[in-house]
Amino acid sequence: MKYFQSSPAARFFFFFISANIWFGIWLTGMAAVHWWLYIPAVFLLFAAVTGFCPGMIISRWMFKEK
């Protein structure tokens, strides 16, 4: 399971990108933004908080990285 954990640097990166997306959503207006923009914002915030990034796991599986 350690293989699936993100490093602290990656977790900070996920948080920083997620915070920027949430800031953009807030500036635009929560009701004005299309629902599709919430998906990466939630996904990256989940990865930052838990250290578990399903996107990285799928990418490693697709490209057979060890």
C-alpha positions as CSV (number, residue, x, y, z in Angstrom):
1,M,0.0,0.0,0.0
2,K,3.0,2.3,0.5
3,Y,3.4,2.3,-3.3
4,F,0.1,4.1,-3.6
5,Q,0.9,6.9,-1.1
6,S,1.9,10.3,-2.5
7,S,5.0,12.1,-1.3
8,P,4.6,15.3,0.8
9,A,5.7,17.4,-2.2
10,A,3.0,15.8,-4.4
11,R,0.4,16.3,-1.7
12,F,1.3,20.0,-1.5
13,F,1.1,20.2,-5.3
14,F,-2.4,18.6,-5.3
15,F,-3.5,21.0,-2.5
16,F,-2.1,24.1,-4.3
17,I,-3.8,23.2,-7.6
18,S,-7.1,22.4,-5.9
19,A,-7.0,25.7,-3.9
20,N,-6.5,27.6,-7.2
21,I,-9.5,25.8,-8.8
22,W,-11.7,26.5,-5.8
23,F,-10.6,30.1,-5.8
24,G,-11.5,30.4,-9.4
25,I,-14.9,28.8,-8.7
26,W,-15.5,31.2,-5.9
27,L,-14.5,34.3,-8.0
28,T,-16.8,33.2,-10.8
29,G,-19.7,32.4,-8.5
30,M,-20.6,29.0,-7.1
31,A,-23.9,28.9,-9.1
32,A,-22.4,30.2,-12.3
33,V,-19.7,27.5,-12.7
34,H,-20.5,24.4,-14.6
35,W,-20.7,21.3,-12.4
36,W,-17.8,19.6,-14.3
37,L,-15.3,22.0,-12.8
38,Y,-16.1,20.7,-9.3
39,I,-14.8,17.2,-10.2
40,P,-11.0,18.0,-10.4
41,A,-11.3,20.4,-7.5
42,V,-12.7,17.6,-5.2
43,F,-10.5,15.0,-6.7
44,L,-7.3,16.9,-6.1
45,L,-8.4,18.0,-2.6
46,F,-9.1,14.3,-1.7
47,A,-5.6,13.4,-3.0
48,A,-4.0,16.2,-0.9
49,V,-5.8,15.2,2.3
50,T,-5.4,11.5,2.1
51,G,-2.3,11.0,0.1
52,F,-4.2,8.5,-2.1
53,C,-4.5,9.7,-5.7
54,P,-6.5,7.3,-7.9
55,G,-5.4,9.2,-11.0
56,M,-1.8,8.4,-10.3
57,I,-2.6,4.8,-9.6
58,I,-4.5,4.5,-12.9
59,S,-1.6,6.2,-14.7
60,R,1.0,3.9,-13.2
61,W,-1.2,0.9,-14.0
62,M,-1.7,2.1,-17.7
63,F,2.0,2.8,-18.3
64,K,3.3,-0.2,-16.2
65,E,5.5,2.0,-13.9
66,K,7.0,0.4,-10.8
